[in-house]
């Protein structure tokens, strides 16, 4: 299975190691037809953008680059953080409206908001202390992510369950209801075969992304091809898949 695009790419506006222009050039070199820059939301500690306005700067940079890459579709996205148990995000609605797409994910080191947010994230660090705590944390993570999908126009959920366990069935139900894709993240090689197979049974669609932080890993999507073929998921259920050579 081959892929036309890679939409989860970080620049040095967040924790990426290269400029927007360098990551775009890498997408061209990888033979992609579409590329999206989706930097971390501002409440991601040590990794997020300086402020939400950075996404508008990225959008302007991509607009200037388009004439140099006529065969490459350049898109502006964001990987927003879920920052509360009620599914609030760390991006303002007026900024989200300026994006081409919105990715949403759970991250363990964010500045939370709302009642119980700090305790929720601390409990994720202590999750292995007891079975009861592990169950509570899983429920809280599931609720937060599902609420974020229901409340927002989310194009894809990033690396669902990575470092913050979730109940796959409940979150995929939200994704199916809201036409939100389930990401297969090749940078982390996550989710694994069993998790992808479980998600597939819900009828959710998928997108394969690199989560690239370096130019060398833009478009490096082989893990996604492997796990999709192993699980027997049809290309028609993968947003960025093609069945023939690019």
SULWOTA-V929873 format. One record per residue. N is the residue number from 1. SS is DSSP state (~ for helix, > for strand, _ for the rest). OMEGA is omega as a letter, one per 40 degrees, with the letter a starting at -180 (* if undefined). NEAR is the number of other C-alpha atoms within 12 Angstrom. Layout:
N | SS | OMEGA | NEAR
N | SS | OMEGA | NEAR
This chain:
1 | _ | i | 28
2 | > | a | 31
3 | > | a | 37
4 | _ | a | 34
5 | > | i | 36
6 | > | a | 49
7 | > | i | 49
8 | > | a | 50
9 | > | a | 51
10 | _ | i | 44
11 | _ | i | 39
12 | _ | i | 28
13 | _ | i | 35
14 | _ | a | 35
15 | _ | i | 27
16 | _ | a | 30
17 | _ | a | 23
18 | _ | a | 26
19 | _ | i | 25
20 | ~ | a | 41
21 | ~ | i | 31
22 | ~ | i | 28
23 | ~ | i | 42
24 | ~ | i | 47
25 | ~ | i | 31
26 | ~ | i | 33
27 | ~ | i | 40
28 | ~ | a | 31
29 | ~ | i | 22
30 | _ | i | 27
31 | _ | a | 26
32 | _ | i | 34
33 | _ | a | 31
34 | > | i | 36
35 | > | i | 44
36 | > | i | 46
37 | > | a | 52
38 | > | a | 51
39 | > | a | 54
40 | > | i | 46
41 | _ | a | 43
42 | _ | a | 33
43 | _ | i | 32
44 | > | a | 31
45 | _ | i | 21
46 | _ | a | 19
47 | _ | a | 29
48 | _ | i | 33
49 | _ | a | 33
50 | _ | i | 23
51 | _ | a | 25
52 | _ | a | 36
53 | _ | i | 25
54 | ~ | a | 32
55 | ~ | i | 43
56 | ~ | i | 28
57 | ~ | i | 24
58 | ~ | i | 38
59 | ~ | i | 31
60 | ~ | i | 20
61 | ~ | i | 26
62 | ~ | i | 32
63 | ~ | i | 22
64 | ~ | a | 17
65 | ~ | a | 24
66 | ~ | a | 22
67 | ~ | i | 13
68 | ~ | a | 17
69 | _ | a | 24
70 | _ | a | 14
71 | _ | a | 20
72 | _ | i | 28
73 | > | a | 29
74 | > | a | 40
75 | > | i | 36
76 | > | i | 39
77 | > | i | 41
78 | > | i | 51
79 | > | a | 48
80 | > | i | 49
81 | > | i | 44
82 | > | a | 49
83 | _ | i | 41
84 | _ | i | 35
85 | _ | i | 31
86 | _ | i | 27
87 | _ | i | 33
88 | _ | i | 33
89 | > | i | 44
90 | _ | i | 40
91 | _ | i | 38
92 | _ | a | 22
93 | ~ | a | 18
94 | ~ | i | 12
95 | ~ | i | 27
96 | ~ | a | 32
97 | _ | a | 20
98 | _ | a | 24
99 | _ | i | 36
100 | _ | i | 28
101 | _ | a | 33
102 | _ | i | 42
103 | > | a | 46
104 | > | i | 46
105 | > | i | 51
106 | _ | i | 48
107 | _ | a | 41
108 | _ | a | 34
109 | _ | i | 29
110 | > | i | 30
111 | _ | a | 29
112 | _ | i | 31
113 | _ | i | 22
114 | _ | a | 20
115 | _ | i | 15
116 | _ | a | 18
117 | ~ | a | 27
118 | ~ | i | 20
119 | ~ | i | 24
120 | ~ | a | 38
121 | ~ | i | 33
122 | ~ | i | 22
123 | ~ | i | 28
124 | ~ | i | 33
125 | ~ | a | 21
126 | _ | a | 21
127 | ~ | a | 26
128 | ~ | a | 19
129 | ~ | a | 14
130 | _ | i | 14
131 | ~ | a | 12
132 | ~ | i | 14
133 | ~ | i | 21
134 | ~ | i | 23
135 | ~ | a | 22
136 | ~ | a | 26
137 | ~ | i | 35
138 | ~ | i | 32
139 | ~ | a | 28
140 | ~ | i | 36
141 | ~ | i | 41
142 | ~ | a | 35
143 | ~ | a | 34
144 | ~ | a | 42
145 | ~ | i | 48
146 | ~ | i | 40
147 | ~ | i | 33
148 | ~ | i | 38
149 | ~ | a | 42
150 | ~ | a | 29
151 | ~ | a | 23
152 | _ | i | 33
153 | _ | a | 28
154 | _ | i | 40
155 | _ | a | 36
156 | > | i | 44
157 | > | a | 50
158 | _ | i | 47
159 | _ | a | 39
160 | _ | i | 44
161 | _ | a | 38
162 | _ | i | 28
163 | _ | i | 25
164 | _ | a | 37
165 | _ | a | 34
166 | _ | i | 32
167 | _ | a | 29
168 | ~ | a | 36
169 | ~ | a | 27
170 | ~ | a | 28
171 | ~ | i | 40
172 | ~ | i | 40
173 | ~ | i | 30
174 | ~ | a | 35
175 | ~ | i | 38
176 | ~ | a | 30
177 | ~ | a | 22
178 | ~ | i | 25
179 | _ | i | 25
180 | _ | a | 37
181 | > | i | 41
182 | > | a | 48
183 | > | i | 49
184 | > | a | 45
185 | > | a | 40
186 | _ | i | 33
187 | _ | i | 31
188 | _ | a | 27
189 | _ | a | 27
190 | > | e | 30
191 | _ | i | 37
192 | _ | a | 26
193 | ~ | a | 23
194 | ~ | a | 16
195 | ~ | i | 29
196 | ~ | i | 38
197 | ~ | i | 27
198 | ~ | i | 23
199 | ~ | a | 36
200 | ~ | a | 32
201 | _ | a | 21
202 | _ | a | 24
203 | _ | a | 27
204 | _ | i | 35
205 | _ | a | 37
206 | > | i | 43
207 | > | i | 43
208 | > | a | 50
209 | > | a | 50
210 | _ | a | 41
211 | _ | a | 42
212 | > | i | 40
213 | _ | a | 34
214 | _ | i | 28
215 | ~ | a | 29
216 | ~ | a | 25
217 | ~ | i | 31
218 | _ | i | 42
219 | _ | i | 43
220 | _ | a | 36
221 | _ | a | 40
222 | ~ | i | 26
223 | ~ | i | 27
224 | ~ | i | 40
225 | ~ | a | 34
226 | ~ | a | 22
227 | ~ | i | 29
228 | ~ | i | 39
229 | ~ | i | 21
230 | ~ | a | 17
231 | ~ | i | 21
232 | _ | i | 20
233 | _ | a | 29
234 | _ | i | 23
235 | ~ | a | 25
236 | ~ | i | 19
237 | ~ | a | 29
238 | > | a | 34
239 | _ | a | 31
240 | _ | a | 35
241 | > | i | 33
242 | > | a | 22
243 | _ | i | 18
244 | _ | i | 10
245 | _ | i | 12
246 | _ | * | 16
